[in-house]
Amino acid sequence: MSLPSVDAQTVHGAQAAAVGALYNLAEVNMDCRLKLASERWAIDRLLKVIKQPHPVPEVCRKAAMILESLVSEPQNRALLLAYENAFAEIVFSDARYSDTFARILYELTSRPNSKVAAARGVWGM
């Protein structure tokens, strides 16, 4: 049994639909932002859409905005800190999304998001 071939247009259409749906959910629902940030596969896929540019720039822009929305939740910062290097790479390699990812990095690193970070700030650790 052979699998039917899937053309690139179908794949790109499915990616666009998925990113659009995630964008709508992440913009309006905190629970969705919390759940999405905890799913490594989802973050990896969003980064892949941006790094291997989708033919429709709006899809890449929405993927970046989803990540920015996720980092706005303090509970997500510890989870997303694991992607700090990937975010920094995009800041320096892709001018189209460097502003968005600079804001993401700022959110990740500028605000204390745990008792440990607060202690570091107080005690200068």
Rosetta silent file (secondary structure, phi, psi, omega in degrees, C-alpha in Angstrom):
SEQUENCE: MSLPSVDAQTVHGAQAAAVGALYNLAEVNMDCRLKLASERWAIDRLLKVIKQPHPVPEVCRKAAMILESLVSEPQNRALLLAYENAFAEIVFSDARYSDTFARILYELTSRPNSKVAAARGVWGM
SCORE:     score description
SCORE:     0.000 S_00000001
   1 L     0.000  128.329  178.922    0.000    0.000    0.000 S_00000001
   2 L  -107.173  148.665  178.347    1.449    3.342   -0.954 S_00000001
   3 L   -85.044  142.619  177.884    0.636    6.644    0.604 S_00000001
   4 L   -65.922  143.018  179.420   -0.703    9.367   -1.645 S_00000001
   5 L   -73.008  144.650  179.519    1.841   12.051   -2.367 S_00000001
   6 L  -114.236  123.151 -178.734    1.277   15.371   -0.707 S_00000001
   7 L   -82.194  162.504 -176.547    2.341   18.433   -2.612 S_00000001
   8 H   -60.846  -34.469 -179.375    4.006   21.445   -1.032 S_00000001
   9 H   -63.006  -39.779  178.477    0.952   23.611   -1.612 S_00000001
  10 H   -65.547  -43.543  179.386   -1.182   21.288    0.524 S_00000001
  11 H   -62.551  -46.041 -179.605    1.425   21.269    3.296 S_00000001
  12 H   -64.601  -36.778  177.031    1.730   25.063    3.240 S_00000001
  13 H   -64.765  -41.267  178.423   -2.056   25.416    3.303 S_00000001
  14 H   -66.441  -41.019  177.282   -2.295   23.120    6.321 S_00000001
  15 H   -61.731  -44.182 -179.435    0.492   25.040    8.080 S_00000001
  16 H   -61.608  -42.973  179.411   -1.253   28.334    7.393 S_00000001
  17 H   -64.825  -42.910 -179.294   -4.541   27.021    8.778 S_00000001
  18 H   -65.329  -45.229  179.313   -2.863   25.604   11.884 S_00000001
  19 H   -64.413  -40.484  177.788   -0.911   28.793   12.592 S_00000001
  20 H   -61.100  -43.290  179.053   -4.056   30.872   12.044 S_00000001
  21 H   -65.735  -45.054  178.792   -6.043   28.771   14.503 S_00000001
  22 H   -63.090  -38.247  178.644   -3.278   28.873   17.123 S_00000001
  23 H   -60.434  -47.757 -179.408   -2.949   32.624   16.649 S_00000001
  24 H   -62.441  -42.079  179.488   -6.654   33.169   17.309 S_00000001
  25 H   -68.286  -44.290 -176.676   -6.599   30.956   20.405 S_00000001
  26 H   -67.521  -28.613 -178.758   -3.377   32.385   21.832 S_00000001
  27 H   -74.754  -26.596 -172.720   -4.572   35.955   21.442 S_00000001
  28 H  -115.764  -13.164 -170.695   -7.769   35.520   23.446 S_00000001
  29 L  -129.776  113.638 -178.985   -7.343   32.625   25.863 S_00000001
  30 H   -62.504  -39.770  179.558   -4.811   32.470   28.704 S_00000001
  31 H   -59.888  -38.317  177.199   -5.388   28.746   29.245 S_00000001
  32 H   -66.448  -39.058  177.793   -4.451   28.109   25.620 S_00000001
  33 H   -63.428  -40.915  179.812   -1.282   30.169   26.021 S_00000001
  34 H   -66.061  -44.787 -179.233   -0.315   28.155   29.097 S_00000001
  35 H   -67.457  -44.110 -177.921   -1.006   24.805   27.424 S_00000001
  36 H   -62.655  -40.817 -179.675    0.663   25.730   24.146 S_00000001
  37 H   -65.371  -26.075 -178.878    3.858   26.896   25.871 S_00000001
  38 L   -83.616   -6.048 -179.509    4.131   23.541   27.645 S_00000001
  39 L   -99.247  101.971 -177.913    4.078   21.628   24.351 S_00000001
  40 H   -56.795  -39.316 -178.200    7.650   21.429   23.012 S_00000001
  41 H   -60.837  -36.333 -177.636    6.464   20.168   19.633 S_00000001
  42 H   -68.731  -43.891  179.077    4.302   23.268   19.177 S_00000001
  43 H   -64.576  -43.755  178.378    7.122   25.697   19.940 S_00000001
  44 H   -58.688  -42.882 -179.850    9.474   23.715   17.690 S_00000001
  45 H   -66.545  -40.697  178.368    6.945   23.826   14.833 S_00000001
  46 H   -62.712  -41.969  177.802    6.362   27.562   15.212 S_00000001
  47 H   -64.936  -37.363  179.470   10.106   28.171   15.097 S_00000001
  48 H   -64.633  -40.486  178.449   10.397   25.915   12.055 S_00000001
  49 H   -60.690  -36.250 -179.052    7.719   27.908   10.205 S_00000001
  50 H   -77.904  -44.367 -176.127    9.735   31.070   10.869 S_00000001
  51 H   -71.006  -37.571  175.882   13.217   29.662   10.163 S_00000001
  52 L  -105.997   82.979 -164.791   12.184   27.860    6.964 S_00000001
  53 L   -48.161  133.309  172.674   10.034   30.693    5.746 S_00000001
  54 L   -69.901  145.596 -179.030    6.493   29.924    4.736 S_00000001
  55 L   -61.352  -20.877  178.437    5.696   31.283    1.262 S_00000001
  56 L  -104.370  108.692 -175.987    3.086   33.582    2.809 S_00000001
  57 H   -55.589  -29.813  179.792    4.879   36.108    5.081 S_00000001
  58 H   -61.082  -33.090  179.416    1.717   36.650    7.141 S_00000001
  59 H   -66.716  -43.324  177.534    1.956   33.048    8.403 S_00000001
  60 H   -64.293  -41.411  179.629    5.504   33.642    9.672 S_00000001
  61 H   -62.223  -42.781  178.843    4.440   36.918   11.272 S_00000001
  62 H   -66.327  -37.654  177.380    1.574   35.206   13.083 S_00000001
  63 H   -61.172  -42.994  178.075    3.886   32.417   14.270 S_00000001
  64 H   -65.196  -40.012  179.742    6.216   35.047   15.748 S_00000001
  65 H   -68.213  -32.318  175.071    3.293   36.867   17.350 S_00000001
  66 H   -61.566  -47.286  179.652    2.072   33.609   18.914 S_00000001
  67 H   -61.760  -39.348  177.703    5.468   33.169   20.563 S_00000001
  68 H   -64.727  -38.549  177.896    5.370   36.776   21.761 S_00000001
  69 H   -65.449  -39.587 -179.919    1.914   36.184   23.194 S_00000001
  70 H   -63.854  -41.128 -176.721    3.099   33.040   24.998 S_00000001
  71 H   -72.745  -14.760  178.379    5.999   34.812   26.674 S_00000001
  72 L   -70.173  -17.915  176.921    3.644   37.500   27.986 S_00000001
  73 L   -87.396  118.974 -178.477    2.362   34.978   30.552 S_00000001
  74 H   -54.388  -34.088 -179.563    4.740   34.906   33.542 S_00000001
  75 H   -65.731  -22.729 -176.673    4.092   31.175   34.053 S_00000001
  76 H   -87.448  -15.874 -171.905    5.434   30.454   30.563 S_00000001
  77 H   -60.833  -42.168 -179.870    8.745   32.246   30.886 S_00000001
  78 H   -62.994  -38.639  178.955   10.602   29.369   32.545 S_00000001
  79 H   -66.827  -41.621 -175.424    9.397   26.990   29.815 S_00000001
  80 H   -81.336  -14.565  177.611   10.333   29.338   26.992 S_00000001
  81 H   -61.942  -25.138  176.814   13.734   30.207   28.439 S_00000001
  82 H   -62.586  -20.570 -178.447   14.907   26.887   26.985 S_00000001
  83 H  -100.279   11.664 -176.019   14.494   28.503   23.540 S_00000001
  84 H   -54.470  -43.854 -179.946   16.534   31.611   24.360 S_00000001
  85 H   -64.480  -41.184  178.801   19.331   30.669   21.937 S_00000001
  86 H   -64.147  -40.424  178.506   16.879   29.984   19.104 S_00000001
  87 H   -64.725  -43.472  179.703   15.186   33.335   19.725 S_00000001
  88 H   -63.360  -38.045  178.202   18.552   35.143   19.774 S_00000001
  89 H   -59.780  -41.888  179.692   19.540   33.441   16.524 S_00000001
  90 H   -68.037  -37.895  178.123   16.427   34.822   14.831 S_00000001
  91 H   -55.321  -43.052 -174.711   17.116   38.318   16.217 S_00000001
  92 H   -90.057  -15.013 -174.529   20.489   38.358   14.471 S_00000001
  93 H  -109.717  -17.239 -175.360   19.652   36.407   11.327 S_00000001
  94 L  -132.782  100.334 -176.094   16.203   37.572   10.208 S_00000001
  95 L   -61.570  -27.095 -178.004   15.554   41.304   10.030 S_00000001
  96 L   -64.086  -32.223 -174.756   11.836   40.769    9.372 S_00000001
  97 L  -118.414    9.345 -176.025   11.243   39.334   12.840 S_00000001
  98 H   -63.475  -37.674  178.657   14.155   40.779   14.812 S_00000001
  99 H   -63.356  -45.397 -179.774   11.957   43.356   16.588 S_00000001
 100 H   -62.199  -45.712 -177.674    9.458   40.726   17.692 S_00000001
 101 H   -74.727  -25.542  172.443   12.132   38.352   18.940 S_00000001
 102 H   -65.900  -40.438  176.405   14.011   41.177   20.660 S_00000001
 103 H   -64.846  -39.598  178.002   10.798   41.892   22.601 S_00000001
 104 H   -60.839  -47.813  179.602   10.476   38.178   23.385 S_00000001
 105 H   -62.945  -38.861  177.479   14.036   38.071   24.735 S_00000001
 106 H   -60.792  -47.701  178.983   13.406   41.221   26.754 S_00000001
 107 H   -60.070  -41.604 -177.909   10.296   39.676   28.317 S_00000001
 108 H   -65.628  -36.976 -168.739   12.154   36.456   29.092 S_00000001
 109 H  -108.887  -11.911 -172.182   15.143   38.056   30.747 S_00000001
 110 H   -93.635  -25.398 -174.463   14.069   41.390   32.198 S_00000001
 111 L  -111.619  135.377  175.222   11.384   40.500   34.693 S_00000001
 112 L   -64.509  130.435 -178.221   11.743   38.220   37.693 S_00000001
 113 L  -120.954   11.611  177.009    9.433   35.294   37.102 S_00000001
 114 L  -158.309  169.369  177.941   10.121   33.170   40.130 S_00000001
 115 H   -63.141  -34.756  179.268   11.181   33.347   43.737 S_00000001
 116 H   -63.729  -45.504  179.405   14.692   32.316   42.694 S_00000001
 117 H   -64.437  -38.777  178.011   14.936   35.220   40.255 S_00000001
 118 H   -64.633  -40.595  178.218   13.585   37.598   42.899 S_00000001
 119 H   -64.220  -39.522  177.911   16.187   36.327   45.381 S_00000001
 120 H   -60.804  -41.173  179.419   18.926   36.850   42.816 S_00000001
 121 H   -66.042  -39.782 -179.153   17.796   40.425   42.388 S_00000001
 122 H   -72.024  -44.415 -173.850   17.718   41.080   46.129 S_00000001
 123 H   -96.696   -3.099  177.490   20.960   39.300   46.985 S_00000001
 124 L    67.694   31.878 -179.373   22.841   40.040   43.774 S_00000001
 125 L   -75.883    0.000    0.000   23.506   36.384   43.015 S_00000001
